[in-house]
Amino acid sequence: MTDSLRDACSDYLSYQRDVRQVSPHTLSGYSRDLLNFVDFCDGRDKHQIVAIAEVDVRHWIASEHRRGLSSASIQRQLSAVRALFRYLGERDPSVGNPALGVKAPKSGRTLPKSMDADSVGALFQVKPETPLDYRDLAIAELLYSSGLRLAELVSANIGDIDSGERVITVTGKGRKTRTVPVGGPALEAIAQWLKQRPLGKETVSADAPLFVSSRGTRISPRSVQERLKRLGATTQIPGKLHPHMLRHSFASHLLESSGDLRAVQELLGHADISTTQIYTHLDFQHLAKTYDAAHPRARRKSKS
C-alpha cells in the first residue's frame, strides 16, 4: 500500500469507481471532499498517511466551519474521510482512523421542501408543444409518481418500464435494484414522450435511455435540473422546482394518505428508516404515536 495520502486517496476513488461501481455523481462528491482534505494536509506539510492525526482532522473541520460550510456539508466531508481511512485500515491494520472521534458542528436541521397539492396540480396542467416539452413533463411526472432519485432517473432505459405491470425497475445507491409503481398519468406522459423519438442519431430500443437530449444522447443530471427549473418557472409554482422536491413531495403526500412509513421507506429505497423520517417531516413524537396505535404490544392498558 502506498505511503502517500494523495496516492491513497486516488486508489480509494478507483476502488469506489471500479469495484463498488458508485454513480458518477457520488464519485464526484467523494473526490471533491477527499481532495479538499488532502490539499489541507499538504498545506500543513502532512503528505504521508502515518502523519495524519486527529488534531489535523479537527483543524480541517474548524477551517471549513470558519469559511461558512454548513454542518451537513461538513458531516458529509467527515464521512468521506472516515471511509477513506477505514478502507486503508482494512488493507493495513496498523493504519488508524483519525476522523473517528471528530464530530461536525451542530446546526438546526433543515427539512427538504415539498409542493402542496395545488402546486402539483398546476405543474401538471402545462401543455407540451415541443419534443423536449413532452420529455420534461414525463420526467416531472415520473419523479413525482415513483419518487426516483435523480441518478436513477437518468440511468433508466426504455426497457426498465413495464407498462403492463405499471412499474419501473431502477438501480439505486450501492448498485441495488428495486421495482416501484408508476401511476397512470406518468405512464401516459412517458408514452407521449416516446412518440417524439428518435431525436438526433439515437437508436430507439429497449436498451436505449428512457430520457435523452436533443442530440439523442442520455440526458445528464445537470440538464434535468435546469429543465425542471425552467418548467417550474413557466408554471409559476413557489420556489425553484428541482428533482429532490418532486421526490420529497412523493414521499410526503404518500405518507399523508397512507400513514405507512415502512412502505414509503421501501419505495424510496432507503436502507435506514431514519432517513425516511427526515424526508417525511416526522419527529419522534409522531413516530411514538404511530407505534402506540399500531403495535399490539405497545398499547397501554386502559385505566380501570
N, C-alpha and C positions, 0 to 999 in steps of 0.2 A: 504494500500500500504506500502511496506517495506521502511524503512528509509535508508537502506544501499545502496550505489551506486552500489556495486558489485552485490548484490541480485537483484536490479532493472534492471541491465544490463542482468542478467540471465533470468528474467521474460520477458524482451523485446525480447530477442532472441527466447524464447519459443513461444512467440506470432507470430514472423515472421515465424517460422517453422510450427506451428500447425494451425494458423488461416489464415495468408496470404499465406502460403504454397510456400514460395520462394524456389528457387532451392538450392540444397546443396552447389553449388559453391558460390552463392550470400550470403547464410547464413555464410559460412566460412569467407568471406570477412568482413561482419558485425562483426562477433565475433572477428576477428583479430584486426580490427580497434578500437572497443569499449574496448576490454580488454587492449589494449595498453594505452588508455586514463585512464582507471581505475587504472592500475598499476602506471601511472604517478601521479595520485591524491593520491594514497596510499603513494607514496614516499614523498608527501608534507603533509602527515598526514590529508588528506581530505577524510574521509571514508563515510561521510553522504551526501545525496543528497543536503540538505539545505546548506551545507558548500561550495558547488561549486559555484564560482563566475566567472565573465567574465575574470578577470585577470588570473585565473587559466588556462582557455582555451587558453588565449594569450601566457602564459608561455609555455604551452604544444606545441603549434604551433611553437613557436620560437625554442624550443628544437628539434622538428622534422626537422625544416629547417636547423639548425646547423649541424645535422648529415647527411645532404645531400639528404633528401627526396625531390622528385620533387613537383612542385606546384600542378600538377594534383593529385598526391597521397595525399598531404595534404588536398586538397579540398575534396577528397573522404572521408577522415577521419572526416573532419569537418561536412560533410553532415550526416555521421553516428551518430555523437554526437548530432547534431541538431534534427535528427529524434528520437533519444532516449528521449531527454527532451520534445519534442513535444508529444510523447506517454505518458510520465509521467504527463505532464500538462493536457492532456485530462482526466486523471483519478484523478488528484488533481489540481484544478485551482490555488492553492497557489504556485505551483512549476513553477518558471520562466525558461527561456531558455537562459543560459549564453553564448551559442555559436552563438546566432543570430547576434550580432554585430561584430563578428570576421571574417576576410577575410584571405584567403590564400595568400602568397606572389605571386606576378605576375611573370610569365616567358613566354618565347616565346612559341607559340602553335606549337606542332609537329604533323604533319598530318600522318595518317596511311599510310604505304607503300602499293602500288599495283603492279601488274605484267603487263608488256606490252603484246601485242597480241602475239609476238614471243615467249615469255616465257610461256604463256598459251599453245600455240601450242606444244612447246617442252615437257611440262609436260604431256600432254595427248597422246603423242606418245609412252609412255612407254608400254612394252608388259608384262602383268602379267604372272607369272609362277605358283605361289603357291596360295592356297585359300586366304591367308592373303594379297597377292599382289592384287588379284581381289577386296578384301574388301577395301584396301587402295585407289585404283583407283576410286571405286564407291563413297567413302567418298569425295575425292577431286572433282569429277565431280558434286556431289550433292551440295557441298558447293559453288562451282563457279556458277552452274546453277541456284540455288534458293536463294543464299545469306543468308543461315541459320546461326544463332548463334551456337556456339559450344554446348551449353546446349540443344538447340532444336534438334540438330543432334543426340546426344547420347540418348535422351529420345524418339526418334521416334520409332514407331513399324512398322512391315511389313504392317499391315492394314491401316496405315496412308497414304500409297502410293496408288493413283488411277491411274493405268497405262492407262486406257481408257480415262479418262479426262485429263491425263498428269499433275497431280497436287499432292502436298503433303500437309497435314494438320499438323501443328506443334503447340506446346504450348510454348509461349514466356514469356517475363517478365510480372509479375503480373498475371500469370496464364491465359493470354489472348491467344486465339487460332486464327490462321489465315491460310488461304489456299493460297499457292503460286504455280506458274507454275514450271514444271520440264521439261528441254529440252530433246530432243531425245537421245543425247549421254549419258546423265546421266541415263535416263531410261534403256538404253541398258547395261550400266555398272552395274546398280543395278540388272538387270535380270541375267547377267553373275555371279555376286556375289551370288545371291540366289541359283544358280545351285550348288554352292560349299557346301551348307548346307545339313545336320546339322553338326556342329562342337561340339566336346565334347559330353556332355549328353543332349544337348538342345532339346527341342520340338519345331518344326517349325510350327507356326500357325500365324493367323492374329494378335494375341496379343503378339507375340514374338518380341524381339528387332530387329530392322532393321539391326543393326551392333553389332556383338558380338566378344568376344575374342576367342583365340584358345581353351579355355575351354568351350565355348558355353554360357558364361555369358555376360550380357550387357557390351559393351565396355566403358571404363572410359574416361573422358575428357583428363586426362594426357596421356593415351595411344594414343588417336587421335593426340595429339600434337607431341608426339615422333615419331609416324609412318609417319606423314606428313613431319616432319623434315628429316626423313630418305629418303622419296620419293623425296623430293626436292634435296637432296644431290646426289642421283643417276642420276638425270636429269640435274644436274649442272646449275640450274637456279640461278640468282643472289640473294644473301641474303638467310635467313632461311625461308623455307615455313612453314606457320602456318595458322590455321583456319581463323583468323581475316584478313589475307592478301587475302585469297580467297573471303571472304565476301566483303571486300572493293573493290577488283577487279571487282566483280559482279556489285557493285553499280556504280563504275566509268565508266566501259565500257557501262553499260546500259544507263547512263546519257549522255555519249558522243554521243551515237547513237540516243537517243530519245529526249533528252532535257527536259524530263518531270520530274521535281523534285518531284512533288506530288506523281506520280506513284512510283518512287523509294522509297519515304518515306513509302508508304503503303506496298510495297514488303519487305522492311527491318523490318517493324514492329515498326517504331519509333513513339512515341507519339508526339514528338515536331520536327518540320521541321528544327530547328536549329541544331539538331543532324545530320540530313541528310546532311545539309550544310557542316559540318565538314568532313563527310565521302567522300564527292564528290569534295573536293578541291574548293568549291565555295566561293568567297568572296562577300561582299555586292555589289560591283560594278557590278559583273556579275549578281547577283540577280536583281538589278535595271534595267539592260538592258533587262533581260528576261521579267520583269514586263512591262516595257515600250513598248516592242514589242508585247506582248500578250494581255494585258488588254485593253479593248475598251475605258475605261475612263482614261487610263494613257497616251494615245498617244497625243503628243503635236501637236498643230495646226501648219501647215506649214506656214512659213513666206510668206507674200504676196509681 
